[in-house]
Amino acid sequence: MNTLETKTSMCRLVKGGDLNHHGTLFAGRGAEWFVESGFIAAASVTAPESTVCAKIHGMVFTRPVKKGSIVRCESQIITAGKTSLTVYVKIVIHPTNEFVVDGFLTFVNVNADGRSTPHGITIEVSTPEDEALLARAKALPKN
């Protein structure tokens, strides 16, 4: 049986070009990394050319991130619908694990015409932590 790798992680160095007018990480850049990390997780089980981001759910930054910080973006596919995947993303400061932001993303599998198409993927949760994330994902607004 083939087991899907549902977790990915990537790190980013916060550089001068990533900063806002307060000298901390620009939220737009953090959002870009957030979506990129989720996309990598989703596209690793489908295909990059057939994976599109449909929605960002509940992304709230909890602290400023200073220039020179390393942030780690951790992504995990939590659930699969017929054509969609829900991915949980958490960003922390590395190596201290100080929490910066988390939330969910919905990705849709599309065909060459851009129409949603079934992906045939099933995701099974296996830990209490995964069960808690699944409960949070199921509570997300549908529209």
C-alpha positions as CSV (number, residue, x, y, z in Angstrom):
1,M,0.0,0.0,0.0
2,N,1.3,3.5,-0.9
3,T,1.3,5.9,2.0
4,L,0.9,9.6,1.1
5,E,3.3,12.0,2.8
6,T,0.9,14.6,4.2
7,K,3.4,16.8,6.1
8,T,5.9,19.2,4.7
9,S,8.2,21.9,6.2
10,M,10.2,24.8,4.8
11,C,12.2,27.6,6.3
12,R,12.6,31.2,5.3
13,L,15.1,33.9,6.4
14,V,13.4,37.2,7.0
15,K,15.5,39.7,5.0
16,G,15.3,43.5,4.4
17,G,13.0,43.2,1.4
18,D,10.5,41.2,3.5
19,L,9.9,44.0,6.0
20,N,7.1,46.5,6.5
21,H,7.4,50.1,7.5
22,H,7.7,49.0,11.2
23,G,10.8,47.0,10.3
24,T,9.1,43.6,10.9
25,L,7.9,40.9,8.6
26,F,5.3,42.3,6.1
27,A,2.1,40.4,6.6
28,G,1.7,40.1,2.8
29,R,5.1,38.3,2.6
30,G,4.1,36.0,5.5
31,A,0.8,35.3,3.8
32,E,2.8,34.4,0.6
33,W,4.9,31.9,2.5
34,F,1.8,30.6,4.3
35,V,0.1,29.8,0.9
36,E,3.3,28.5,-0.7
37,S,3.9,26.1,2.1
38,G,0.3,24.8,1.9
39,F,0.6,24.6,-1.9
40,I,3.7,22.4,-1.6
41,A,1.9,20.0,0.7
42,A,-1.2,19.8,-1.5
43,A,0.7,19.6,-4.8
44,S,3.0,16.9,-3.5
45,V,0.0,14.5,-3.5
46,T,-1.7,15.8,-6.6
47,A,0.3,17.7,-9.2
48,P,1.4,21.4,-9.2
49,E,-0.3,22.1,-12.6
50,S,-3.7,20.8,-11.3
51,T,-3.6,22.4,-7.8
52,V,-5.1,25.8,-7.1
53,C,-5.7,27.7,-3.9
54,A,-9.4,28.5,-3.4
55,K,-9.5,29.9,0.1
56,I,-7.5,31.0,3.1
57,H,-9.2,30.4,6.5
58,G,-8.4,32.2,9.7
59,M,-4.9,33.5,9.3
60,V,-4.1,35.8,12.3
61,F,-0.6,36.9,13.1
62,T,0.2,36.8,16.8
63,R,3.6,38.5,17.0
64,P,6.0,40.6,14.9
65,V,8.9,38.8,13.3
66,K,12.2,40.7,13.2
67,K,14.7,40.9,10.3
68,G,17.2,38.1,10.6
69,S,14.7,35.7,12.1
70,I,14.3,32.2,10.5
71,V,10.7,31.1,10.3
72,R,9.6,27.5,9.7
73,C,6.4,26.9,7.8
74,E,4.8,23.5,8.7
75,S,2.0,22.2,6.5
76,Q,-0.2,19.1,6.9
77,I,-3.0,17.9,4.7
78,I,-5.9,17.4,7.1
79,T,-8.8,16.2,5.0
80,A,-9.7,15.5,1.4
81,G,-13.0,16.1,-0.3
82,K,-13.9,14.8,-3.7
83,T,-12.0,17.6,-5.5
84,S,-10.5,19.5,-2.6
85,L,-7.8,19.2,0.0
86,T,-7.7,21.1,3.3
87,V,-4.2,22.0,4.5
88,Y,-3.3,23.2,8.0
89,V,-0.3,25.6,8.1
90,K,1.6,26.8,11.1
91,I,4.5,29.3,11.1
92,V,6.9,29.4,14.0
93,I,10.2,31.2,14.7
94,H,13.0,28.7,14.3
95,P,14.6,27.3,16.5
96,T,12.6,28.6,19.5
97,N,9.2,27.4,18.1
98,E,7.6,30.8,19.0
99,F,4.2,30.7,17.4
100,V,3.6,33.3,14.7
101,V,0.5,32.3,12.8
102,D,-1.7,29.3,11.8
103,G,-4.7,28.6,9.7
104,F,-6.1,26.5,7.0
105,L,-6.1,26.6,3.2
106,T,-8.5,24.9,0.7
107,F,-6.9,23.7,-2.5
108,V,-8.9,22.4,-5.5
109,N,-7.8,19.8,-8.1
110,V,-8.6,21.2,-11.6
111,N,-8.4,19.9,-15.1
112,A,-6.8,21.6,-18.1
113,D,-9.9,23.8,-18.5
114,G,-9.7,25.0,-14.9
115,R,-12.8,23.0,-13.8
116,S,-12.7,21.0,-10.5
117,T,-12.0,17.4,-11.0
118,P,-11.8,14.4,-8.6
119,H,-8.4,13.6,-7.2
120,G,-9.0,10.2,-5.7
121,I,-7.1,11.0,-2.5
122,T,-8.2,9.9,1.0
123,I,-6.6,11.1,4.2
124,E,-6.7,9.3,7.4
125,V,-5.9,10.9,10.7
126,S,-3.8,8.9,13.2
127,T,-3.0,10.9,16.2
128,P,-5.0,13.0,18.8
129,E,-3.3,16.1,17.4
130,D,-4.5,15.2,13.9
131,E,-8.1,14.6,15.3
132,A,-8.1,18.0,16.9
133,L,-7.0,19.7,13.6
134,L,-9.6,17.7,11.7
135,A,-12.3,19.0,14.1
136,R,-11.1,22.5,13.6
137,A,-11.1,22.0,9.8
138,K,-14.6,20.6,9.8
139,A,-15.8,23.7,11.8
140,L,-14.6,26.1,9.1
141,P,-17.3,28.1,7.2
142,K,-18.2,26.4,3.9
143,N,-18.6,29.6,1.9
